Amino acid sequence: MNDSINAQYDVAIVGGGMVGSMLCAALATSSQHANTPLRVCVLENKLPPPFEPGTDPEYDLRVSALSVASQNMLEHVGAWNGIATRRCCEYKRLSVWDNEQGGRTDFNAADIQASHLGHIVENRVIQLALLERIAKLDNVTVVSPAKLSRYRYTQSGIELTLDNNATVQAQLVVGADGANSTVRQQAGITMDKKNYPQHALVASVATQLPQQDITWQRFVPAGPQAFLPLCDQRASIVWYDTAEQIDALKALSEADFIDRLQAAFPTELGLVNEVYGRASFPIAKAHASSYVANRVALVGDAAHTVHPLAGQGVNIGLLDAAALAQVLSNAHAQQRDLGDQKILRRYQRWRYTENQIMISALDSIYEAFKPRPPLVQKARSASLNLVEQITPIKHRVMKHAMGLSGDIPVIAQS
């Protein structure tokens, strides 16, 4: 990656992860043939380890369920091929059931004449494919390692100072630097946060049978348990429970852990032969009081975190990036100041309410599946069965999960 810093850029993005890299790719791609292409600088503290196409390194523990809308975005900016030539797993079906009362809904892409519902992809693969793409663009500079120390306002924009005292000038700084965003904190933007009494365990496993084109998720009182297909005979496990129970699961021998997995998931998945790794992390939801401040915008986890039970966190963040890129590209075409609050408020209005609805919906699902009296359990299970039986509702849920409903950016559309 380019480690030189040009003094002046249109946009400086702090954080070169999946969302920051998508924003960079969308901005740079949209303007690369303009008379004056947008000049974009990405500041990333740590790049992911390489994964060359054609090789087969061990799977990462952290994976994402990319929606069809996210795939559309990645194709539009020229990064999807970098994913497809590395490693991803298409899924066409999703099965969700209530373990207490037996209610169940099965979603199938064929029911809405779609080829698939999404792809399970390692986070590193997504990031590498995007970085590979933007490395080919002349109007992008990626600086790594680079850690933001502070920023200050100037007459014409904003000046960022890195921890090595190098400086970057820009019209706008975008915080794509995660849940503990330095950009957000220095902008004085507060977060409304709720810590769930849950942690998530992730594990990579090998199975006796080749993985099918289906993701499985069952709900138990302690939290959901998901079985996500990867390529060939590999799968990813996500298991939610209290911190104490998750620690106990991590401490089990491999044989005992496999027994727990096989007791939790359908027999048609076949036996689990081997566990390659286990890790855990706490769960929280949070929403910034604003996505914008003076010459500052936030995207992805810097602006919001959601309960990961439906795997929507990355998809929401990528939609943020696409929406902000569309707003900024339009402003650039009109030769507007990208740090103008009128411009930034368009992004705020577009994404804030959409994300609040998603955050609330996921929180409601979490609340609904907490330990409940038998009567509530029966009503909850009946709701799943109702979705299964009423075709229009089922189709609407699928299209929403695929990211194909609502006010979505142009590059996310089919």
C-alpha positions in Angstrom: 0.0 0.0 0.0 1.1 3.6 -0.7 2.6 5.0 2.5 3.1 8.5 1.2 0.8 11.3 2.3 -0.4 14.0 0.0 -1.2 17.1 2.0 -4.6 17.7 0.5 -7.6 15.4 -0.1 -11.3 15.8 -0.6 -12.1 13.0 1.8 -10.0 11.3 4.5 -11.4 8.0 5.8 -10.2 6.8 9.2 -10.5 3.0 9.1 -9.8 0.8 6.1 -12.0 -2.1 7.2 -14.9 -3.4 5.2 -17.1 -0.3 5.5 -14.3 2.3 5.2 -12.9 0.5 2.1 -16.3 0.2 0.5 -16.8 4.0 1.0 -13.4 4.6 -0.5 -14.1 2.3 -3.5 -17.5 3.8 -4.1 -16.2 7.4 -4.0 -13.2 6.8 -6.1 -15.0 4.6 -8.7 -17.9 7.1 -9.1 -15.5 10.0 -10.0 -12.5 8.4 -11.6 -13.5 9.5 -15.1 -14.5 13.0 -14.0 -12.5 16.0 -15.0 -11.4 16.3 -11.4 -11.7 12.9 -9.6 -12.3 12.8 -5.9 -9.1 12.5 -4.0 -9.5 10.0 -1.2 -7.1 9.0 1.6 -7.6 5.9 3.8 -5.9 5.7 7.1 -5.7 2.2 8.4 -3.9 1.1 11.5 -3.5 -2.6 10.6 -4.0 -4.4 7.3 -5.3 -8.0 7.2 -2.9 -10.9 6.4 -2.8 -11.7 2.7 -4.9 -14.3 1.1 -3.8 -14.8 -2.5 -6.4 -16.2 -5.0 -5.9 -19.9 -5.6 -4.5 -20.5 -2.1 -6.4 -22.2 0.7 -5.4 -20.7 4.1 -7.2 -21.7 7.3 -10.6 -20.1 7.7 -10.9 -16.9 9.8 -13.2 -17.1 12.8 -15.1 -13.9 11.9 -17.5 -14.2 8.9 -20.3 -12.2 7.6 -23.6 -13.0 5.8 -23.5 -10.7 2.8 -26.9 -9.7 1.5 -27.7 -9.5 -2.2 -27.6 -5.7 -1.9 -24.1 -5.9 -0.5 -23.1 -8.2 -3.4 -24.5 -5.6 -5.8 -22.4 -2.9 -4.2 -19.2 -5.0 -4.3 -19.9 -5.8 -8.0 -20.5 -2.2 -8.8 -17.1 -1.1 -7.3 -15.3 -3.9 -9.0 -14.4 -5.9 -5.8 -16.7 -8.9 -6.0 -14.4 -10.9 -8.3 -11.7 -10.5 -5.6 -14.1 -12.3 -3.2 -15.2 -15.0 -5.7 -11.7 -15.9 -6.6 -10.7 -16.3 -3.0 -13.5 -18.0 -1.0 -17.3 -17.5 -0.4 -20.3 -19.7 0.1 -23.6 -19.0 -1.5 -26.8 -19.9 0.5 -30.3 -20.3 -0.9 -32.2 -21.2 2.1 -32.6 -20.1 5.8 -34.3 -22.1 8.5 -35.3 -20.5 11.8 -37.0 -22.3 14.6 -38.1 -21.9 18.2 -36.5 -24.7 20.3 -39.0 -24.3 23.1 -42.3 -24.7 21.3 -41.3 -25.9 17.8 -42.4 -23.0 15.7 -40.5 -22.9 12.4 -40.1 -20.8 9.3 -38.1 -21.9 6.2 -37.1 -19.3 3.6 -36.1 -20.3 0.1 -34.8 -17.9 -2.6 -36.7 -19.8 -5.2 -40.0 -18.7 -3.7 -39.3 -15.2 -4.9 -37.6 -16.2 -8.1 -34.1 -15.3 -6.8 -31.0 -17.4 -7.3 -29.8 -17.0 -3.7 -30.4 -15.2 -0.4 -26.7 -14.2 0.2 -23.2 -15.4 0.8 -21.2 -16.3 3.9 -17.8 -14.7 3.5 -14.8 -14.3 5.8 -14.4 -10.7 6.9 -10.7 -10.7 5.8 -11.7 -11.7 2.3 -14.1 -8.8 2.0 -11.6 -6.3 3.2 -8.8 -7.7 1.0 -11.0 -7.7 -2.1 -11.9 -4.0 -1.5 -8.3 -3.0 -0.8 -7.1 -4.8 -3.9 -9.6 -2.8 -5.9 -8.8 0.6 -4.5 -5.1 0.0 -4.9 -5.6 0.1 -8.7 -7.2 3.6 -8.5 -5.0 6.6 -9.1 -7.1 8.9 -7.0 -6.7 6.9 -3.8 -3.9 6.8 -1.2 -3.9 4.1 1.5 -1.7 4.8 4.4 -0.9 1.9 6.8 0.0 1.7 9.6 -1.7 5.0 10.4 -3.4 5.9 13.7 -5.3 9.1 14.2 -4.0 11.2 17.1 -6.2 14.3 16.7 -7.7 16.7 14.2 -8.4 20.4 14.1 -10.3 22.8 11.8 -8.6 25.1 9.3 -9.9 27.9 7.1 -10.5 25.5 4.2 -11.2 22.2 5.9 -9.8 19.9 8.5 -6.3 18.8 9.4 -5.7 15.3 10.8 -2.5 14.6 12.8 -1.3 11.0 13.0 0.5 9.4 15.9 3.8 9.8 13.9 3.0 13.6 13.6 2.3 13.3 9.8 -0.6 15.4 8.8 -3.5 15.1 6.2 -5.6 17.9 5.0 -9.2 17.2 3.8 -12.6 18.8 3.2 -14.2 16.0 5.2 -13.2 13.3 7.6 -15.2 10.1 7.8 -15.1 7.9 10.9 -15.1 4.3 9.8 -13.0 3.3 12.8 -15.3 1.0 14.7 -17.4 1.0 17.8 -14.7 2.8 19.8 -14.3 5.4 17.1 -11.7 8.1 17.8 -13.3 10.3 15.2 -16.7 10.1 16.9 -15.2 10.8 20.4 -13.2 13.8 19.2 -16.3 15.2 17.5 -18.2 15.0 20.8 -20.9 12.8 19.4 -22.5 10.7 22.1 -23.7 7.1 21.9 -26.8 5.6 23.4 -25.6 2.1 24.4 -27.1 -1.1 25.8 -25.0 -4.0 26.8 -26.8 -7.3 26.4 -26.3 -10.0 29.1 -24.8 -12.2 26.4 -21.5 -13.0 24.7 -21.1 -14.7 21.3 -18.9 -17.6 20.7 -17.6 -18.2 17.2 -16.1 -21.4 16.0 -14.8 -22.9 12.8 -15.6 -26.6 12.2 -15.2 -29.4 9.7 -18.2 -31.6 9.0 -18.7 -35.1 7.8 -20.9 -34.1 5.0 -20.4 -31.3 2.4 -22.2 -28.2 3.5 -25.7 -27.6 2.0 -27.0 -24.3 0.7 -28.8 -23.4 3.9 -28.1 -21.5 7.1 -29.6 -22.8 10.3 -30.6 -20.7 13.3 -32.5 -22.0 16.4 -33.6 -19.9 19.3 -33.2 -21.0 22.9 -33.8 -19.0 26.1 -30.1 -18.2 26.4 -29.9 -16.8 22.9 -29.7 -17.9 19.2 -27.4 -20.6 17.9 -26.4 -20.4 14.2 -24.8 -22.9 11.8 -23.5 -21.1 8.7 -22.2 -23.0 5.7 -18.7 -22.4 4.3 -17.1 -24.1 1.3 -16.8 -27.9 1.0 -17.1 -29.5 4.4 -16.6 -26.5 6.6 -19.0 -24.4 8.6 -19.0 -21.5 11.0 -20.8 -21.6 14.4 -22.2 -18.6 16.3 -23.5 -19.4 19.8 -25.0 -16.8 22.2 -25.2 -17.3 25.9 -24.2 -15.6 29.2 -20.5 -14.8 29.6 -20.1 -17.6 32.1 -21.7 -20.2 29.8 -19.6 -19.0 26.8 -16.4 -19.3 28.9 -17.5 -22.8 29.8 -18.1 -23.7 26.2 -14.6 -22.4 25.3 -13.1 -24.5 28.0 -14.7 -27.8 26.9 -12.5 -30.4 25.3 -12.9 -30.7 21.6 -14.9 -33.9 21.9 -17.3 -32.4 24.5 -17.8 -29.3 22.5 -18.6 -31.3 19.4 -21.2 -33.2 21.5 -22.8 -29.9 22.4 -22.9 -28.8 18.8 -24.5 -32.0 17.6 -27.1 -31.9 20.2 -28.1 -28.4 19.1 -28.4 -28.7 15.4 -30.3 -30.9 13.0 -29.0 -34.4 12.2 -29.1 -33.7 8.4 -26.0 -31.6 8.9 -24.0 -34.7 9.6 -21.3 -35.2 12.2 -18.9 -32.5 13.3 -15.4 -34.0 12.8 -13.1 -31.3 14.0 -13.0 -27.8 15.6 -10.4 -25.5 14.3 -10.8 -22.5 16.6 -13.0 -20.8 19.2 -13.3 -17.2 20.3 -15.9 -15.0 21.9 -16.9 -11.3 22.3 -19.5 -9.3 24.2 -22.8 -8.1 22.6 -24.1 -4.6 22.7 -26.4 -2.3 20.7 -25.5 1.4 20.3 -26.6 4.3 18.3 -24.8 7.7 17.9 -26.9 10.8 18.7 -25.9 12.0 15.2 -24.0 10.7 12.2 -22.6 14.1 11.3 -20.8 17.0 12.9 -18.7 19.9 11.6 -16.8 18.4 8.6 -17.3 14.9 10.1 -19.4 11.9 9.1 -19.7 8.5 10.7 -20.4 5.1 9.0 -20.7 1.5 10.2 -19.9 0.6 13.7 -18.7 4.1 14.4 -22.3 5.2 14.0 -24.2 2.1 15.3 -23.9 -1.4 16.5 -26.7 -4.0 16.4 -27.4 -7.3 17.9 -25.7 -9.7 15.5 -28.4 -12.4 15.6 -29.6 -11.8 12.1 -26.1 -11.0 10.7 -27.1 -7.6 9.5 -24.4 -5.4 11.0 -22.0 -5.5 8.1 -24.8 -5.1 5.5 -26.1 -2.0 7.3 -22.6 -0.5 7.4 -22.0 -1.1 3.7 -25.3 0.6 3.0 -24.1 3.6 5.0 -21.0 3.7 2.9 -22.9 3.5 -0.4 -25.4 6.2 0.7 -22.7 8.6 1.9 -20.7 8.0 -1.3 -23.8 8.8 -3.4 -24.5 12.0 -1.5 -20.8 13.1 -1.7 -20.4 12.2 -5.3 -23.5 14.3 -6.3 -22.1 17.2 -4.3 -18.7 16.8 -5.9 -20.3 16.9 -9.4 -21.9 20.2 -8.4 -18.5 21.5 -7.1 -19.9 21.8 -3.6 -17.8 21.8 -0.4 -18.1 18.2 0.9 -17.9 19.3 4.5 -21.0 21.5 4.1 -23.5 20.6 6.7 -26.4 20.8 4.2 -24.7 18.1 2.3 -24.0 15.9 5.3 -27.5 16.3 6.7 -28.8 14.6 3.5 -26.9 11.5 4.5 -28.1 11.9 8.1 -31.7 12.0 7.1 -31.3 9.1 4.7 -29.7 6.6 7.0 -30.5 7.5 10.6 -34.1 6.5 10.7 -33.6 3.4 8.5 -30.9 2.2 10.9 -33.0 3.0 14.0 -35.8 0.9 12.7 -33.3 -2.0 12.1 -31.7 -1.6 15.6 -35.1 -1.6 17.2 -36.3 -4.6 15.2 -33.3 -6.7 16.1 -33.7 -5.7 19.8 -37.3 -6.7 19.7 -36.4 -10.2 18.3 -33.9 -10.5 21.2 -36.5 -9.5 23.7 -39.1 -11.9 22.2 -36.9 -14.9 22.6 -35.7 -14.2 26.1 -37.0 -16.7 28.8 -40.8 -16.3 28.8 -43.9 -17.9 30.4 -45.3 -20.9 28.4 -48.2 -18.8 27.1 -45.8 -16.2 25.6 -43.6 -19.0 24.2 -46.7 -20.5 22.4 -47.6 -17.1 20.9 -44.0 -16.6 19.8 -43.9 -20.0 18.2 -47.3 -19.4 16.5 -45.9 -16.2 15.0 -43.1 -18.1 13.3 -45.6 -20.6 12.0 -47.8 -17.8 10.8 -44.9 -16.3 8.8 -44.4 -19.7 7.3 -48.0 -19.9 6.1 -48.6 -16.4 4.9 -46.7 -16.1 1.6 -46.8 -12.2 1.2 -45.3 -11.7 4.7 -42.7 -14.3 4.1 -41.7 -12.8 0.8 -41.5 -9.4 2.3 -39.2 -10.6 5.1 -36.9 -12.3 2.6 -36.6 -9.2 0.4 -35.8 -7.1 3.4 -33.2 -9.5 4.6 -31.7 -9.4 1.1 -31.4 -5.6 1.3 -33.7 -5.1 -1.6 -36.5 -3.1 0.1 -36.6 0.4 1.4 -34.7 3.5 0.2 -31.4 1.9 -0.9 -28.5 3.5 -2.7 -28.2 3.1 -6.5 -25.2 0.9 -6.4 -27.0 -1.6 -4.1 -29.9 -2.0 -6.5 -30.1 -5.0 -8.8 
